[in-house]
Amino acid sequence: MKRTLLFFCALIFFVFTCFNRYTPITLQEAKPTLMQVEIKGAVKNPGVYTLKFQDTISSLINASGGLLENGDDSSLSYTQVLKDKDVIVIPEKKEQQKISINSATQEELQTLSGIGPSIASRIIEYRKNNTFQTLEQIKEVKGIGDGLFNKIKDDICL
């Protein structure tokens, strides 16, 4: 009886230790830990980089040496998680066209920082009688002082 009990215990132990021991692993279950991502455009070192899975655009930009001065990151989400074989293009900042104070419409003048409808109409009234000869001459328009002129001087032309 002891032998039979010992035999059954050994048999149960053997069955439990060998159960599911040789289950095959499919490739879907084995997940890679690295990925390759390409970055182009306004970065210091464009190219293909090997990153860890779940890395973000921020990691990719750091790996590429950072953005150039003219790199426009306004459309990027630095926390976006990358996927294998992604291609990220960093655009360049577009140079804003300057507004001519001698010929701009009221709407164009209002695109300047600090210029609203009333100051825009004053500029148009002023230039009906006097053509602007220098950029500094715009300070003669009521409401435009040194502070406002310094804000808009890089965005205007004659």
C-alpha positions in Angstrom: 0.0 0.0 0.0 2.8 2.4 0.8 4.4 1.5 -2.5 1.2 2.2 -4.4 0.8 5.5 -2.6 4.4 6.4 -3.3 4.0 5.4 -7.0 0.9 7.6 -7.4 2.6 10.5 -5.7 5.6 10.2 -8.0 3.3 9.8 -11.0 1.3 13.0 -10.1 4.6 14.9 -9.5 6.0 13.8 -12.9 2.8 14.8 -14.7 2.7 18.3 -13.1 6.3 19.0 -13.8 6.1 18.0 -17.5 2.8 19.6 -18.2 3.1 22.4 -20.8 6.9 22.1 -20.6 7.4 22.1 -24.4 4.9 24.7 -25.5 6.2 26.3 -28.8 6.6 30.1 -28.8 5.4 31.9 -31.8 7.0 35.0 -33.3 4.0 37.1 -32.3 4.7 36.3 -28.6 8.4 37.3 -28.9 8.6 41.1 -29.0 11.7 42.9 -30.2 13.2 45.5 -27.8 14.7 47.8 -30.4 13.4 49.7 -33.5 14.8 51.8 -36.3 13.4 55.3 -36.9 14.5 57.8 -39.5 14.6 61.6 -39.0 15.0 64.2 -41.7 14.8 67.9 -42.2 16.0 70.7 -39.9 18.0 68.5 -37.4 21.8 68.6 -36.8 22.4 64.9 -37.8 19.6 63.5 -40.0 19.6 59.7 -40.4 18.4 56.4 -39.2 18.6 55.8 -35.4 18.1 52.6 -33.3 15.9 53.3 -30.3 14.1 51.3 -27.7 10.5 50.5 -28.2 8.1 53.1 -26.6 10.7 55.9 -27.1 9.3 59.3 -28.1 10.0 62.0 -30.7 11.9 63.8 -27.9 14.3 60.8 -27.7 14.8 60.8 -31.4 15.5 64.5 -31.6 18.0 64.2 -28.8 19.7 61.3 -30.5 20.0 63.3 -33.7 21.8 66.1 -31.9 18.8 68.5 -31.6 17.0 70.9 -33.9 18.7 73.5 -36.1 17.9 77.1 -35.4 15.4 77.2 -38.3 13.7 74.0 -37.2 10.0 74.4 -36.7 8.7 72.1 -33.9 5.3 73.8 -33.6 3.6 70.8 -35.3 5.4 68.1 -33.2 4.2 66.3 -30.1 7.3 65.6 -28.1 5.5 62.8 -26.2 4.3 60.9 -29.3 5.5 57.3 -29.1 7.4 56.1 -32.2 6.9 52.9 -34.1 9.4 50.8 -35.9 10.2 52.2 -39.4 8.7 55.6 -38.7 10.0 58.6 -40.7 9.9 62.0 -38.9 10.4 65.1 -41.0 11.2 68.4 -39.1 10.2 71.3 -41.3 12.0 74.6 -41.5 10.5 77.8 -40.2 9.0 79.8 -43.0 10.3 83.3 -43.2 7.4 85.7 -42.6 7.0 88.2 -45.4 7.3 91.8 -44.4 4.3 94.1 -44.5 4.8 97.3 -46.6 3.6 100.3 -44.5 3.2 102.3 -47.8 0.9 99.8 -49.5 -0.6 97.3 -47.1 -4.3 96.9 -46.6 -6.0 97.4 -43.2 -6.2 93.6 -42.8 -2.5 93.1 -43.6 -1.6 95.9 -41.1 -3.6 94.2 -38.4 -1.5 91.0 -38.7 1.3 93.0 -37.1 1.8 92.5 -33.3 0.0 95.3 -31.4 -1.7 96.8 -34.4 -5.5 96.8 -34.2 -8.2 98.2 -36.5 -7.9 101.8 -35.1 -4.1 102.1 -35.5 -4.2 100.4 -38.9 -6.7 103.0 -40.1 -4.6 105.8 -38.7 -1.6 104.4 -40.7 -3.7 104.4 -43.8 -4.9 108.0 -43.2 -1.4 109.2 -42.5 0.0 107.7 -45.7 -2.7 109.3 -47.8 -1.0 112.7 -47.2 2.6 111.5 -46.6 4.5 108.6 -48.1 6.7 106.9 -45.5 10.3 107.6 -46.3 11.8 105.7 -43.3 10.5 103.0 -41.0 11.0 105.3 -38.0 8.5 107.7 -39.6 5.7 105.4 -38.6 6.2 106.6 -35.0 4.5 109.9 -36.2 1.2 108.0 -36.3 -0.8 108.5 -33.2 -0.6 105.5 -30.9 2.7 104.2 -32.2 5.5 104.8 -29.8 9.0 103.4 -29.3 7.7 100.2 -27.7 5.3 99.3 -30.4 7.8 100.3 -33.1 10.4 97.9 -31.6 7.8 95.1 -31.7 7.0 95.6 -35.4 10.2 97.0 -37.0 11.4 93.5 -38.1 8.1 92.8 -39.7 7.6 95.9 -41.8 9.2 97.5 -44.9 8.6 100.6 -47.0 
